[in-house]
Amino acid sequence: MPIDSGDTSWMLICTGLVMLMTPALGFFEAGLIRGKNSLSIIMQTFSGLAILSVLWFVIGFTLVYAPSYGGIIGRLDWAFFNEVPFKTSLGYAPTIPGVTFGTYQMMFAVITPLLITGAFAERLKWSSFLIFIIAWSLIVYYPLAHWVWGKGWLAKLGVFDFAGGIVIHTSAGMGSLAAALVLGRRRDFGPDIMVPHNIPLAVLGAALLWIGWFGFNAGSALASGSLAANTLLVSHIASATSATVWILLSWKRSKKASTTAVINGAVAGLAGVTPAAGYITAQSSFFLGIVLGLVSYYAILLLKEHWKIDDALDVSSVHGITGIVGSLAIGLVATSFVNPNGPTGLFYGNPMQLAIQAVGIAVAAALGFVGTIVIMKIINRTIGLRVEEHEEDIGLDIAQHAERAYVE
């Protein structure tokens, strides 16, 4: 099949949109934590963008998408993008250049481990962060992505994940829960240290994430046309509905409509619809958005307020729980009417798909959770994970980077 200029143009735009999501994540998270740590989050996300892009170019792409060793991991044929075509396509995306497909997938590989920055915010050493994101990519993300997207064993089992609910949000969400448990709570854990220092910055980050997510989800159609168009609508409606649910719940709880609630609700909806976005109707996405808003809101209350787990920016709820729910939704409301190459769910006559999705979710959750614990325990025994108490008190911006976000 010849290269299509329209599809290629669309995918180049989507690559830029997904790349934008990484600094947007930094702005979003930086605004929601204390000012003395805001640069540390931006440094982690922006430096991660550079480091993880290089790692993907050198070894990641070939481990995920090259021909498989028994469905477990890809061969080294495409290391350094060697022999990845720029004039012809790969089988994964037959109407765009092979290098465009590889570069687009690079942006997914970059942002996934960086989601976990929200869990260990305000207390992790930057040197430990550097080792962690490299190890997590090699041990968790690359194998899991190969199993689901690289024609590995989970793909052969029949697990579907359109844009990353299993590969990205479930694994990173459960990794965030593990990271919070291993690191322990921040000093003086409680409401007094959970006051956002710059809500407009967080809103800017959320807005850029929302825009970027159109490239994340609709771009995963890997072509322009009807599937991408429907996927964009599905993504937007789920996000808007989840944000509305968060507004109403926070308003009911505190008697005031909360800005942080609406942006968290929007991100929860986007994360949750991601796995199902290319397989469901807009009508189904509306009801999915309601469910995503409810489960993410109450999961935060359970984990942070009742269980006192210090996942600083609630990644395990906003990404992990929603990723699980959205991935299960494939097994319920996916329809071949939307995507003839996709699955059919229980409500459309295929009850087995729900069980198959559950297997994929369980594998991703276990790998993300256990893999994170192992990596962090090894780092802790070698160079240590947490900053010193006095460094935590003065803030990571000064202690780790000798810089300030704001001039006093």
C-alpha positions in Angstrom: 0.0 0.0 0.0 1.5 3.4 -1.0 2.3 6.1 1.5 -0.7 8.5 1.9 0.2 12.2 2.3 -3.0 13.0 4.2 -2.4 10.2 6.7 1.2 11.1 7.1 0.4 14.8 7.7 -2.2 13.8 10.3 0.3 11.6 12.1 3.1 14.2 12.1 0.6 16.6 13.8 -0.4 13.9 16.3 3.2 13.2 17.1 3.7 16.9 18.0 0.5 16.9 20.0 1.5 13.9 22.1 5.0 15.3 22.6 3.4 18.5 23.9 1.7 16.4 26.6 5.0 15.8 28.5 5.8 19.5 29.3 2.0 19.9 29.9 2.2 17.2 32.5 5.0 19.1 34.1 3.0 22.3 34.3 -0.1 20.5 35.5 1.7 18.7 38.4 4.0 21.7 39.2 1.0 23.9 39.8 -0.7 21.5 42.1 2.2 21.1 44.5 4.1 23.5 46.8 6.1 26.3 45.1 9.4 25.1 46.6 9.2 21.9 44.6 7.6 23.1 41.4 10.8 23.2 39.3 11.8 19.7 40.4 8.7 18.3 38.7 9.3 20.4 35.5 12.9 19.2 35.5 11.8 15.6 35.8 9.3 15.8 33.0 11.4 17.9 30.6 14.7 15.9 31.2 12.7 12.7 30.9 11.5 13.9 27.5 15.1 14.0 26.3 16.5 10.9 28.1 13.6 8.6 27.2 13.5 9.8 23.6 17.2 8.7 23.3 16.4 5.4 25.0 13.6 4.7 22.6 15.7 5.5 19.6 18.6 3.3 20.8 16.8 0.2 22.0 13.1 0.8 22.9 11.5 0.8 19.5 13.1 -2.5 18.4 12.3 -4.2 21.7 8.6 -3.3 21.3 7.9 -3.5 17.6 10.6 -5.6 15.9 9.8 -9.3 15.1 9.2 -11.1 18.3 11.2 -13.7 20.3 8.3 -16.0 21.1 5.9 -13.2 21.9 8.0 -12.0 24.8 10.2 -9.2 23.4 11.3 -7.8 20.1 14.6 -8.6 18.4 17.4 -6.1 18.0 16.9 -5.6 14.2 15.7 -2.0 14.5 18.2 -0.7 17.2 19.0 3.0 16.6 16.1 2.9 14.1 18.4 0.8 11.8 16.5 -0.3 8.7 13.3 1.4 9.8 12.1 2.8 6.5 11.3 6.4 5.8 10.1 6.0 2.2 7.9 2.9 2.9 5.7 1.7 5.7 5.7 -1.0 8.4 2.9 -3.4 8.8 1.6 -1.7 11.9 0.6 1.4 9.9 0.6 0.7 6.2 -0.1 4.3 4.9 2.6 6.3 6.7 6.4 6.1 6.7 7.9 3.6 9.2 9.9 6.3 10.9 6.7 8.3 11.5 5.1 5.4 13.2 8.3 4.9 15.3 8.5 8.6 16.3 4.8 8.7 17.2 5.2 5.7 19.4 8.3 7.3 21.0 6.0 10.0 22.6 4.0 7.3 24.3 7.1 5.6 25.6 8.3 9.0 27.0 5.2 10.0 28.9 4.3 6.7 30.5 7.0 6.4 33.2 6.8 10.2 33.7 3.2 9.8 34.9 4.7 8.3 38.0 6.4 11.7 38.9 3.0 12.7 40.4 3.2 9.9 42.9 6.8 10.6 44.2 6.6 14.4 44.0 8.4 16.4 46.6 10.6 13.7 48.0 12.6 11.7 45.4 16.3 12.5 44.5 16.8 13.4 40.9 19.6 10.9 40.5 17.2 8.2 41.7 14.6 9.5 39.3 17.0 9.2 36.4 17.8 5.5 37.1 14.2 4.7 37.8 12.7 5.9 34.5 15.3 4.1 32.5 14.9 0.8 34.5 11.1 1.1 34.5 11.1 1.5 30.7 13.3 -1.5 30.2 11.6 -3.8 32.7 8.0 -2.7 32.6 7.0 -0.6 29.6 8.9 -2.2 26.8 7.9 -5.8 27.5 4.3 -4.9 28.2 4.0 -2.7 25.1 5.4 -5.6 23.1 2.9 -8.1 24.6 -0.1 -5.9 23.7 0.9 -3.7 20.7 4.0 -5.5 19.3 2.1 -8.7 18.4 3.2 -10.4 21.6 1.4 -13.1 23.7 -1.3 -10.8 25.1 -2.2 -9.7 21.6 -2.5 -13.3 20.4 -4.7 -14.0 23.4 -7.1 -11.3 22.1 -6.4 -8.4 24.5 -7.2 -5.0 23.0 -5.9 -1.6 24.1 -6.5 1.2 21.5 -4.3 3.9 22.9 -2.9 2.8 26.3 -5.3 2.1 29.1 -3.6 -1.2 29.8 -0.1 -0.5 28.5 0.1 3.0 29.9 -2.4 4.0 32.5 -2.9 0.7 34.3 0.9 0.0 34.5 1.8 3.6 35.5 -1.1 3.9 37.9 -0.3 0.7 39.8 3.4 1.7 39.6 2.5 5.0 41.3 0.7 3.2 44.1 3.8 1.0 44.6 6.1 4.0 44.5 4.0 5.8 47.2 4.1 2.8 49.4 7.8 2.3 49.1 8.7 5.9 49.6 6.3 6.6 52.4 4.6 9.8 53.2 6.0 13.3 52.9 7.0 15.1 56.0 4.0 16.6 57.8 1.6 14.7 55.6 -1.9 16.2 55.8 -4.1 18.9 54.3 -1.6 21.7 55.1 1.0 20.4 52.6 -1.6 19.7 49.9 -2.4 23.2 48.9 -1.7 24.0 45.2 0.7 26.9 44.8 -0.3 28.0 41.3 -3.7 26.8 40.1 -3.6 28.8 36.8 -0.4 27.0 35.9 -2.1 23.7 36.6 -5.1 24.7 34.4 -2.7 25.6 31.6 -1.1 22.2 31.9 -4.5 20.5 31.9 -5.7 22.5 28.9 -2.6 21.4 27.0 -3.0 17.8 28.1 -6.6 17.9 26.8 -5.6 19.2 23.4 -2.6 16.8 23.3 -4.9 13.9 24.1 -6.6 14.3 20.7 -3.3 13.3 19.2 -2.9 10.6 21.8 -6.3 8.9 21.1 -7.4 10.0 17.7 -3.8 9.6 16.4 -3.9 5.9 17.5 -6.1 5.3 14.5 -2.8 5.7 12.6 -4.6 7.3 9.8 -6.9 10.2 9.1 -10.6 9.5 8.4 -13.7 8.3 10.1 -12.2 6.2 12.9 -10.0 9.1 13.9 -12.9 11.5 13.8 -15.1 9.3 16.0 -12.3 8.7 18.4 -11.7 12.4 18.9 -15.4 12.9 19.7 -15.5 9.9 22.0 -12.4 11.2 23.9 -13.8 14.7 24.3 -17.2 13.7 25.5 -15.8 11.2 28.1 -13.5 13.9 29.4 -16.2 16.6 29.5 -18.6 14.3 31.3 -16.1 13.1 33.9 -15.1 16.8 34.5 -18.8 17.6 35.0 -19.2 14.8 37.5 -16.2 16.1 39.5 -17.6 19.6 39.6 -20.9 18.3 41.0 -19.2 16.0 43.6 -16.8 18.6 44.8 -19.5 21.3 44.9 -21.7 18.9 47.0 -18.8 18.1 49.4 -17.4 21.6 50.0 -20.3 23.8 49.0 -18.0 25.5 46.5 -17.2 24.7 42.9 -13.5 23.8 42.6 -11.1 24.6 39.8 -8.8 21.8 40.8 -11.7 19.4 40.7 -12.7 20.2 37.1 -9.1 19.8 35.8 -8.6 16.5 37.7 -12.0 15.2 36.4 -11.1 16.1 32.8 -7.8 14.2 33.0 -9.5 11.2 34.7 -12.0 11.1 31.8 -9.2 11.3 29.2 -7.1 8.6 30.9 -10.1 6.3 31.3 -11.5 6.5 27.8 -8.0 6.0 26.2 -8.2 2.2 25.9 -11.7 2.1 24.5 -11.7 5.3 22.4 -11.3 3.6 19.1 -13.9 0.9 19.8 -17.0 2.5 21.3 -19.7 5.0 20.2 -20.0 8.5 21.5 -23.1 7.5 23.3 -21.2 4.8 25.3 -18.5 7.3 26.0 -21.0 9.6 27.8 -22.0 6.9 30.2 -18.4 5.8 30.6 -17.4 9.4 31.5 -20.0 9.3 34.3 -18.5 6.1 35.7 -14.9 7.4 35.3 -15.8 10.6 37.2 -17.4 8.7 40.1 -14.7 6.0 40.5 -11.7 8.3 40.2 -13.2 10.8 42.7 -14.1 8.2 45.3 -10.8 6.3 44.8 -8.9 9.4 45.8 -11.0 9.7 49.0 -10.3 6.0 49.8 -6.6 5.9 49.1 -5.5 9.4 50.4 -8.0 10.2 53.1 -8.9 6.8 54.5 -5.8 4.7 53.8 -3.4 7.7 54.1 -1.4 6.6 51.1 0.7 9.6 49.9 0.3 9.3 46.1 1.0 13.1 46.0 -1.0 13.8 42.8 -3.3 10.8 42.9 -1.9 9.1 39.8 -3.1 5.7 41.0 -6.7 6.9 41.0 -6.8 9.5 38.1 -4.8 7.2 35.8 -4.6 3.7 37.2 -8.2 3.1 38.4 -9.6 4.9 35.3 -7.4 2.9 33.0 -8.7 -0.3 34.5 -12.3 0.8 34.1 -11.8 1.9 30.6 -10.1 -1.3 29.6 -12.9 -3.3 31.1 -15.4 -1.2 29.1 -14.0 -2.6 25.9 -15.3 -6.0 27.1 -18.7 -4.5 27.6 -19.5 -1.9 24.9 -16.9 -2.3 22.1 -18.6 -2.7 18.7 -17.4 -3.6 15.3 -19.7 -0.9 13.9 -17.2 1.7 15.1 -14.0 -0.3 14.3 -14.3 -3.4 12.1 -10.8 -4.4 13.1 -11.6 -4.2 16.8 -13.3 -6.4 19.3 -17.0 -6.8 20.2 -18.1 -6.6 23.8 -20.6 -8.3 26.0 -23.5 -6.0 25.1 -22.9 -6.7 21.4 -22.8 -10.5 21.8 -19.3 -11.4 22.9 -19.1 -12.2 26.6 -15.6 -13.7 26.4 -14.0 -10.3 25.6 -14.6 -9.1 29.2 -12.6 -12.0 30.6 -9.8 -11.5 28.1 -9.6 -7.8 29.0 -9.4 -8.7 32.6 -6.4 -11.0 32.0 -4.6 -8.1 30.2 -5.4 -5.7 33.0 -4.2 -8.2 35.7 -0.9 -8.7 33.9 -0.3 -5.0 33.5 -1.2 -4.2 37.1 1.0 -6.9 38.5 4.0 -6.0 36.3 3.6 -2.3 37.0 3.2 -2.8 40.8 5.8 -5.5 41.4 8.2 -4.1 38.9 8.1 -0.7 40.5 8.7 -2.2 44.0 11.7 -4.2 42.8 13.3 -1.3 41.0 12.8 1.1 43.9 14.0 -1.3 46.5 17.2 -1.9 44.5 17.8 1.9 44.0 17.1 2.4 47.7 19.8 -0.2 48.7 22.4 1.4 46.4 22.1 5.2 46.1 19.0 5.8 48.2 15.6 7.1 47.1 14.6 10.0 49.3 16.2 13.4 49.9 17.4 14.2 53.4 14.8 15.7 55.8 16.4 19.1 55.7 16.3 19.0 51.9 12.6 18.1 51.9 12.0 21.1 54.2 13.8 23.6 52.1 12.4 22.1 48.9 13.8 20.1 46.0 14.2 23.1 43.7 17.0 24.4 45.8 18.2 21.1 47.3 18.4 19.2 44.0 18.8 21.8 41.3 20.0 25.0 42.9 17.3 27.0 41.2 14.1 28.8 42.2 10.8 28.9 40.3 10.1 32.4 41.6 12.3 35.3 42.6 11.4 36.5 46.1 
